[in-house]
Amino acid sequence: MQITPGKSFQMNYKAIRLFFCLFIGLASNLQSQESINWIDSTLVYDFGDIDYGTEYQHSFVFINNTSDTLSIETIRTDCGCTVPDWENTFIAPGTSGEISVTYTPKKHGYFSEKVRVFFFEEKKPVILNVEGYVFKY
């Protein structure tokens, strides 16, 4: 005689498995959200009204508040008008890092450029944004 689990057991098993998967996903998401504190407390910088043809620069500063050392793998931008600059160093726990972004207007009007920061061993990039309005004089 073979004993097979009833539907109640199978449903409870599926519910426990689903809960476990959600818990693991939430825990890893919380860990990556808490891994970096941005000093500006925002990932968007508004240059405001700027002149055409002049370079503008902003530094995004962050603190590594994890127990692991961080490093920036790469940074990607939307266009050549936005140029990131950073040191390829390791950011120890409790220390800060900096990403400098230089924007040179190539056209007039409103702009919003994304800067995708890929930290080593992180699945999703941190997206920084610079925006403003370029006047035609």
ABEGO torsion letter per residue (X at the ends): XBBBBBAAAAAAAAAAAAAAAAAAAAAAAAAAAAABBBAAGBABBBAEBBBBGBBBBBBBBBBBABABBBBBABBBBABAABBBBBBBBBBBBGBBBBBBBBBBBABBEBBBBBBBBBBBGBABBBBBBBBEBBBBX
